[in-house]
Amino acid sequence: MTSKHTGWPAEIAIDFGTANVRMIHRDGGVIFDEPSLCCLAGLRDRPRFVAAGAPVYAMTDRTPAGMRVRRPLRRGVLQDIEAATHLLRYAASQAIKRRSFRSPRVMIGLPADVTQAERNAMLTAAQDAGLNPVCFVPEPLAAAIGANLEIEAPQGTIIVDCGAGTTEVALLSLGGVCLTRSLRGGGAELDAAIIDYLHVGHKLLVGRGTAERIKYAIGEASSRGGAADPVDVKGRSLVSGLPTAIRIAPIEFAEVIERHAQHIVDLILEVLAQTPPELSKDLLGQGILLTGGGAATPALREKIEAGTGLSVTIANDSSLCVARGLFSLLQGGDPAN
């Protein structure tokens, strides 16, 4: 599998997402899994590295002047090569503490429709972090492998990879991507929509971390069969300017979530409209598989089924599908070279 899909002998794979970065070793599985965050201090032209990964999560929106938390990826696209380099170097240093290799060969998951400029940016960041040489794998393909789909079969399968920064819809057959479309906006966009709703509807200003916690609370309520326990929300009142806490019923966010889900449905419909007839016929039996951390977004499954008429399945441990697929590729056989 490794030689067929990547053509490269790799020791480590990297699932570099907008929300989390994961390093997977060929022999040990996931050896690093932390938030895609980096904190730098000092001048913009010569910033000093402070921290990266999990230690930075608590620093978000709490840094003093001269110190800044940076997110290397936005909407699934690498926009800060410097922060990405520091984060990858930190991740490699943490992983190498438990391994004996040096300068490991790596494969990196990227969106299926990544541009050459985006590919070059990731290549630069990885090489500057001392990870050489590098090959790339389409993330929907890795997610399908991680979800144990029989992608080598001559039949069509649609996978929807719901990430924090990108939602990708991919039609797969015979071990490759036949058609793909992406929405540069995933779970992070839903967080932003929740922030906007609280801003406009309740005159309450909250940070990204609070919005993320609200989203998870709504998801837990939905998984319990819709139990509408109120959610405690803390932030700053835009009326008084003072710290404020309010309680909100999850049902209040139903319209926000429905709008987010509809964007994904529209993306799937676009792919279905361009699917060749024989592959389209296959989908009646195969249905649609959801992977990624956003797969469990409340009402998403029901909205897709209603909009497409196809059955929808959520992969087990959906947020780890890409990582599991990359691990499978790493173990897929001896490289040709």
C-alpha positions as CSV (number, residue, x, y, z in Angstrom):
1,M,0.0,0.0,0.0
2,T,2.8,2.5,0.9
3,S,4.7,2.0,-2.3
4,K,1.5,2.1,-4.5
5,H,0.0,5.3,-3.1
6,T,3.0,7.2,-2.0
7,G,6.0,5.7,-3.8
8,W,8.1,6.6,-0.8
9,P,9.6,4.7,2.2
10,A,8.4,6.6,5.3
11,E,9.0,6.1,9.0
12,I,6.6,8.8,10.2
13,A,3.3,10.2,9.0
14,I,1.9,13.6,9.9
15,D,-1.8,14.5,10.1
16,F,-1.4,18.2,10.2
17,G,-4.9,19.6,10.8
18,T,-6.3,23.1,11.6
19,A,-7.2,21.9,15.2
20,N,-4.6,19.2,15.9
21,V,-1.3,17.8,14.7
22,R,-0.7,14.1,15.0
23,M,2.6,12.2,14.4
24,I,2.3,8.5,13.6
25,H,5.2,6.1,13.8
26,R,5.4,3.1,11.6
27,D,6.0,0.8,14.6
28,G,4.2,2.6,17.4
29,G,1.1,4.3,16.0
30,V,0.2,7.8,17.2
31,I,3.2,9.1,19.2
32,F,2.1,12.8,19.3
33,D,-1.3,14.4,19.4
34,E,-1.6,18.0,20.4
35,P,-3.4,21.2,19.3
36,S,-2.0,23.0,16.2
37,L,-0.9,26.1,18.2
38,C,2.3,28.0,18.6
39,C,3.2,30.9,20.8
40,L,5.9,33.3,19.8
41,A,7.2,36.4,21.5
42,G,9.3,39.5,20.6
43,L,9.7,41.4,17.3
44,R,7.8,40.3,14.2
45,D,10.9,40.0,12.1
46,R,12.8,37.9,14.7
47,P,10.2,36.3,17.0
48,R,11.3,34.0,19.9
49,F,9.8,30.6,20.3
50,V,7.8,30.2,23.6
51,A,5.8,27.1,23.4
52,A,3.8,24.9,21.0
53,G,1.1,22.2,21.2
54,A,-0.9,21.5,24.4
55,P,0.8,24.0,26.6
56,V,-0.4,26.8,24.3
57,Y,-4.1,25.9,24.5
58,A,-4.6,27.6,27.9
59,M,-2.7,30.7,26.6
60,T,-5.2,31.4,23.8
61,D,-6.7,34.9,24.2
62,R,-4.7,35.3,27.4
63,T,-1.3,36.5,26.2
64,P,0.3,39.8,27.3
65,A,1.6,42.4,24.9
66,G,4.6,41.1,22.9
67,M,3.4,37.5,23.0
68,R,1.1,36.0,20.4
69,V,-0.6,32.7,19.9
70,R,-0.5,31.7,16.2
71,R,-2.4,29.0,14.3
72,P,-0.3,27.7,11.4
73,L,-3.4,26.6,9.4
74,R,-6.6,28.5,8.6
75,R,-9.4,26.9,6.8
76,G,-7.2,23.9,6.2
77,V,-4.6,26.0,4.4
78,L,-1.1,26.6,5.7
79,Q,-0.8,30.4,6.1
80,D,2.0,30.8,8.7
81,I,5.1,28.8,7.6
82,E,7.1,30.1,10.6
83,A,4.6,28.9,13.2
84,A,4.2,25.6,11.3
85,T,8.0,25.1,11.3
86,H,8.2,25.7,15.1
87,L,5.2,23.4,15.7
88,L,6.6,20.6,13.6
89,R,10.0,20.9,15.2
90,Y,8.4,20.8,18.6
91,A,6.3,17.7,17.7
92,A,9.3,15.9,16.3
93,S,11.4,16.7,19.4
94,Q,8.7,15.3,21.6
95,A,8.4,12.1,19.5
96,I,12.1,11.6,19.1
97,K,12.5,11.5,22.9
98,R,10.8,8.1,22.7
99,R,12.5,6.9,19.4
100,S,16.0,6.4,18.2
101,F,15.8,7.7,14.6
102,R,17.1,11.0,13.3
103,S,15.7,13.1,10.5
104,P,13.0,10.6,9.7
105,R,11.4,10.4,6.3
106,V,7.8,11.5,6.6
107,M,4.5,11.5,4.7
108,I,2.0,14.2,5.3
109,G,-1.7,14.3,4.7
110,L,-3.0,17.2,2.7
111,P,-6.5,18.1,1.2
112,A,-7.1,16.4,-2.1
113,D,-7.5,19.6,-4.0
114,V,-4.4,21.3,-2.5
115,T,-2.8,23.8,-4.8
116,Q,0.9,23.6,-5.8
117,A,1.6,26.8,-3.7
118,E,0.0,25.2,-0.7
119,R,1.9,22.0,-1.2
120,N,5.2,24.0,-1.5
121,A,4.4,25.9,1.7
122,M,4.0,22.7,3.7
123,L,7.1,21.2,2.1
124,T,9.1,24.3,3.2
125,A,7.8,24.1,6.8
126,A,8.5,20.4,7.0
127,Q,12.0,20.7,5.6
128,D,12.8,23.7,7.8
129,A,11.7,21.6,10.8
130,G,14.3,18.9,9.8
131,L,11.8,16.5,8.4
132,N,13.3,15.2,5.2
133,P,12.4,14.1,2.6
134,V,8.6,14.4,2.4
135,C,5.8,12.9,0.4
136,F,2.1,13.7,0.5
137,V,-1.1,11.7,0.7
138,P,-4.7,13.0,0.0
139,E,-6.5,13.2,3.3
140,P,-9.8,11.7,2.1
141,L,-7.9,8.6,0.8
142,A,-6.2,8.2,4.2
143,A,-9.5,8.7,6.0
144,A,-11.1,6.0,3.8
145,I,-8.3,3.6,4.6
146,G,-8.5,4.4,8.3
147,A,-12.3,3.7,8.2
148,N,-11.6,0.3,6.7
149,L,-13.3,0.9,3.4
150,E,-12.5,-1.4,0.6
151,I,-11.1,1.3,-1.6
152,E,-9.4,-1.0,-4.1
153,A,-12.8,-2.4,-5.2
154,P,-14.3,-1.3,-8.6
155,Q,-17.2,0.5,-6.9
156,G,-18.0,4.0,-6.0
157,T,-17.8,5.3,-2.4
158,I,-18.4,8.8,-1.1
159,I,-16.5,10.0,2.0
160,V,-17.1,13.3,3.7
161,D,-14.1,14.3,5.9
162,C,-15.3,16.9,8.3
163,G,-12.2,18.7,9.7
164,A,-11.9,21.9,11.7
165,G,-10.7,23.9,8.8
166,T,-11.8,22.0,5.7
167,T,-14.8,19.8,4.8
168,E,-13.9,17.5,1.9
169,V,-16.2,15.4,-0.2
170,A,-14.5,12.7,-2.2
171,L,-15.7,10.0,-4.6
172,L,-13.4,7.0,-4.4
173,S,-13.0,3.9,-6.6
174,L,-10.2,1.5,-7.5
175,G,-7.9,2.9,-4.8
176,G,-8.0,6.5,-6.0
177,V,-9.9,9.8,-5.9
178,C,-12.3,10.1,-8.8
179,L,-13.9,13.4,-7.9
180,T,-13.4,15.8,-5.0
181,R,-14.8,19.1,-3.8
182,S,-13.9,21.0,-0.6
183,L,-15.4,23.7,1.5
184,R,-12.7,25.8,3.2
185,G,-14.6,25.9,6.4
186,G,-15.3,23.2,9.0
187,G,-15.8,23.0,12.7
188,A,-13.9,26.2,13.2
189,E,-16.5,28.0,11.1
190,L,-19.3,26.6,13.3
191,D,-17.4,28.0,16.3
192,A,-17.3,31.4,14.7
193,A,-21.0,31.2,13.9
194,I,-21.7,30.4,17.6
195,I,-19.6,33.4,18.6
196,D,-21.6,35.6,16.2
197,Y,-24.9,34.4,17.5
198,L,-24.0,35.1,21.1
199,H,-22.6,38.5,20.0
200,V,-25.8,39.6,18.2
201,G,-28.5,37.7,20.1
202,H,-27.2,38.0,23.7
203,K,-24.7,40.9,23.5
204,L,-22.1,38.5,25.0
205,L,-18.6,38.3,23.7
206,V,-16.9,34.9,24.1
207,G,-13.7,33.4,22.9
208,R,-13.1,30.5,20.5
209,G,-12.5,28.1,23.4
210,T,-15.9,28.8,24.9
211,A,-17.6,28.4,21.5
212,E,-15.9,25.1,21.1
213,R,-17.1,23.9,24.6
214,I,-20.7,25.0,23.7
215,K,-20.5,23.0,20.5
216,Y,-19.4,19.9,22.3
217,A,-22.1,20.3,24.9
218,I,-24.7,20.5,22.2
219,G,-23.3,17.4,20.6
220,E,-23.5,15.5,23.9
221,A,-27.1,16.6,24.4
222,S,-27.9,15.4,20.9
223,S,-26.2,12.0,21.6
224,R,-28.4,11.6,24.7
225,G,-31.5,11.8,22.6
226,G,-31.9,15.6,22.6
227,A,-31.9,16.2,26.4
228,A,-32.0,20.0,26.4
229,D,-29.9,20.8,29.6
230,P,-29.1,24.5,29.6
231,V,-25.5,25.4,28.8
232,D,-23.5,27.8,31.1
233,V,-21.8,30.4,29.0
234,K,-19.3,32.9,30.5
235,G,-17.9,36.0,28.7
236,R,-17.9,39.7,28.7
237,S,-21.2,41.7,28.4
238,L,-21.2,44.1,25.5
239,V,-23.8,46.2,27.4
240,S,-22.0,46.6,30.8
241,G,-18.5,45.7,29.8
242,L,-18.4,43.4,32.8
243,P,-17.8,39.6,33.1
244,T,-21.1,37.9,32.7
245,A,-22.5,34.4,32.9
246,I,-25.8,33.3,31.3
247,R,-27.6,29.9,30.8
248,I,-28.8,29.0,27.3
249,A,-30.8,26.1,26.1
250,P,-29.1,24.1,23.3
251,I,-32.2,24.5,21.1
252,E,-31.3,28.1,20.7
253,F,-28.4,27.1,18.5
254,A,-30.5,24.9,16.2
255,E,-30.6,27.4,13.4
256,V,-26.9,28.1,13.5
257,I,-26.1,24.4,13.3
258,E,-28.7,23.8,10.5
259,R,-27.1,26.5,8.4
260,H,-23.7,25.0,8.9
261,A,-25.0,21.5,8.0
262,Q,-26.7,22.9,4.8
263,H,-23.4,24.1,3.4
264,I,-22.1,20.5,3.7
265,V,-25.2,19.1,2.1
266,D,-24.9,21.5,-0.8
267,L,-21.2,20.4,-1.3
268,I,-22.3,16.7,-1.4
269,L,-25.0,17.5,-3.9
270,E,-22.5,19.2,-6.1
271,V,-20.3,16.0,-6.2
272,L,-23.4,13.8,-6.7
273,A,-24.5,15.9,-9.7
274,Q,-21.1,15.2,-11.4
275,T,-20.8,11.5,-10.5
276,P,-20.7,9.1,-13.5
277,P,-23.8,6.9,-13.8
278,E,-22.2,3.6,-12.9
279,L,-20.5,5.1,-9.8
280,S,-23.8,6.8,-8.9
281,K,-25.6,3.5,-9.0
282,D,-23.0,2.1,-6.5
283,L,-23.8,4.8,-4.0
284,L,-27.4,3.5,-3.5
285,G,-25.8,0.5,-1.7
286,Q,-22.7,2.1,-0.3
287,G,-24.2,5.3,1.1
288,I,-22.1,8.1,2.5
289,L,-19.4,7.8,5.2
290,L,-18.6,10.7,7.6
291,T,-15.1,11.0,9.1
292,G,-13.3,13.7,10.9
293,G,-13.8,15.5,14.2
294,G,-16.9,17.3,12.9
295,A,-18.7,14.1,11.8
296,A,-20.7,14.0,15.0
297,T,-22.0,17.6,14.6
298,P,-25.6,17.6,15.8
299,A,-28.2,17.0,13.1
300,L,-25.5,16.7,10.3
301,R,-26.2,13.0,9.6
302,E,-30.0,13.6,9.5
303,K,-29.6,16.7,7.3
304,I,-27.5,14.8,4.7
305,E,-29.8,11.8,4.6
306,A,-32.8,14.1,4.0
307,G,-31.0,16.1,1.4
308,T,-29.5,13.2,-0.6
309,G,-31.8,10.3,0.0
310,L,-28.7,8.2,0.8
311,S,-27.9,6.4,4.0
312,V,-25.2,8.0,6.1
313,T,-22.7,6.3,8.5
314,I,-20.4,7.9,11.0
315,A,-17.0,6.1,11.2
316,N,-15.9,4.8,14.6
317,D,-13.5,7.3,16.3
318,S,-14.1,9.5,13.3
319,S,-11.5,12.1,14.3
320,L,-8.7,9.5,14.1
321,C,-9.5,8.1,10.6
322,V,-6.8,10.0,8.8
323,A,-4.2,9.1,11.4
324,R,-5.2,5.4,11.2
325,G,-5.1,5.5,7.4
326,L,-1.6,7.0,7.5
327,F,-0.5,4.4,9.9
328,S,-1.8,1.7,7.6
329,L,0.1,3.2,4.7
330,L,3.3,3.3,6.7
331,Q,2.9,-0.4,7.3
332,G,1.9,-1.2,3.8
333,G,5.0,-2.9,2.6
334,D,8.7,-2.4,1.7
335,P,9.4,0.5,-0.5
336,A,10.6,-0.1,-4.0
337,N,13.7,2.1,-3.5
